Amino acid sequence: MNFRLAAGIILMLPIIAAALLGPALAPYPKNYSESVRYELTPNGRELIAPPSPPSDDYLFGTNKSGKDIFSLILYGARWTLGVTTILAGLKVLLGGAIGLARVFQKRRRFNSLHAAPLNAIPQIVFLYFVLAKISINFPFNEMILVSIFSLIVLIFGTPASISAVESAGRELAEREFFTAAKASGAGNFHLARHHILPFMKERLLTLFISEVISTLNTIGQMGIFGIFLGATVMTFSPLIYNSRLHEWAGLVGQARFYIYNDQWILLGPLAAYVLMLLSLYLILEGLKIKFQKNYRI
């Protein structure tokens, strides 16, 4: 039994459910805030104000603004999973198409040396300098910032996918069945469709999971710098940075200052973020174990 693959899929199921059904499962609406109130306690009449620790009413507690953390996690699940998987798919599709095209080039006009400068500079550097000034209290639709982020990730992330697909394609192009098909007059499209892609499904799947992990890590790095996917909402008195989309890396980033006090504000989103990363790593390792008979890892 492939324990890692099974464990990864099991851990991923609640994340998928949260992404699909998050708003319906959330116990509180998105605009809900815990009210400041007086309650009778064993110590007498006390003022109750957020943040509140985990309780029967608030599973993961509330944050400084009185927002139910569990509800925010559910609302942000679709953005966390959706953006990472869509971007990973685009990188694999775009990189796969270019990589396959380069397999059939007689003269390689673009080699790894040209891609090296892009790979050597962390994506977060460009994301920071592009988004730092405009993401705070962005007055327009947050999809504009998501599109800018996606474009930068595609520019800097696609060369790695191109290289991986091209390398695998050139290995297959040296096989006897490929040489025989080419000698019989098969065109490039036929060769790619029938003699390369069928043997690359496993590689493309593992590449896709790797790209999801890479994109999730990039969003997490942005959150540490206070740049949240979509937009950062800054409020005053007190000064608070909030993620407009409530994606998990943003929830972790906005709660990073609570590592020493009111830790529940950080632990809930951090647990969700780590759970997703862990499930993806387990799935990736499980797929490698499953496919290792077919190609060398």
Buried (B, 14 or more C-beta within 10 A) or exposed (E): EBEBBEBBBEBBEBBEEBBEEBEEBBEBEEEBEBEEEEEEEEEEEEEEEBBBEBEEEBBBBBBBBBBBBBBBBBBBBBBBBEBBBBBBEBBBBBBBBBBBBBBBEEEEEEEEEEBEEBBEEEBBEBBBEBBBEBBBEBEEEBEEBBEBBBEBBBEBBBBBBBBBBBBBBBBBBEEEEBEEBBEEEBEEEEBBEBBBBEBBEBBBBBBBBBBBBBBBBBBBBBBEEBBBBBBBBEEEEEEBBBBBBBBBBBBBBBBBBBEEEBBBBBBBBBBBBEBBBBBBBBBBBBBBBBBEEEBEE
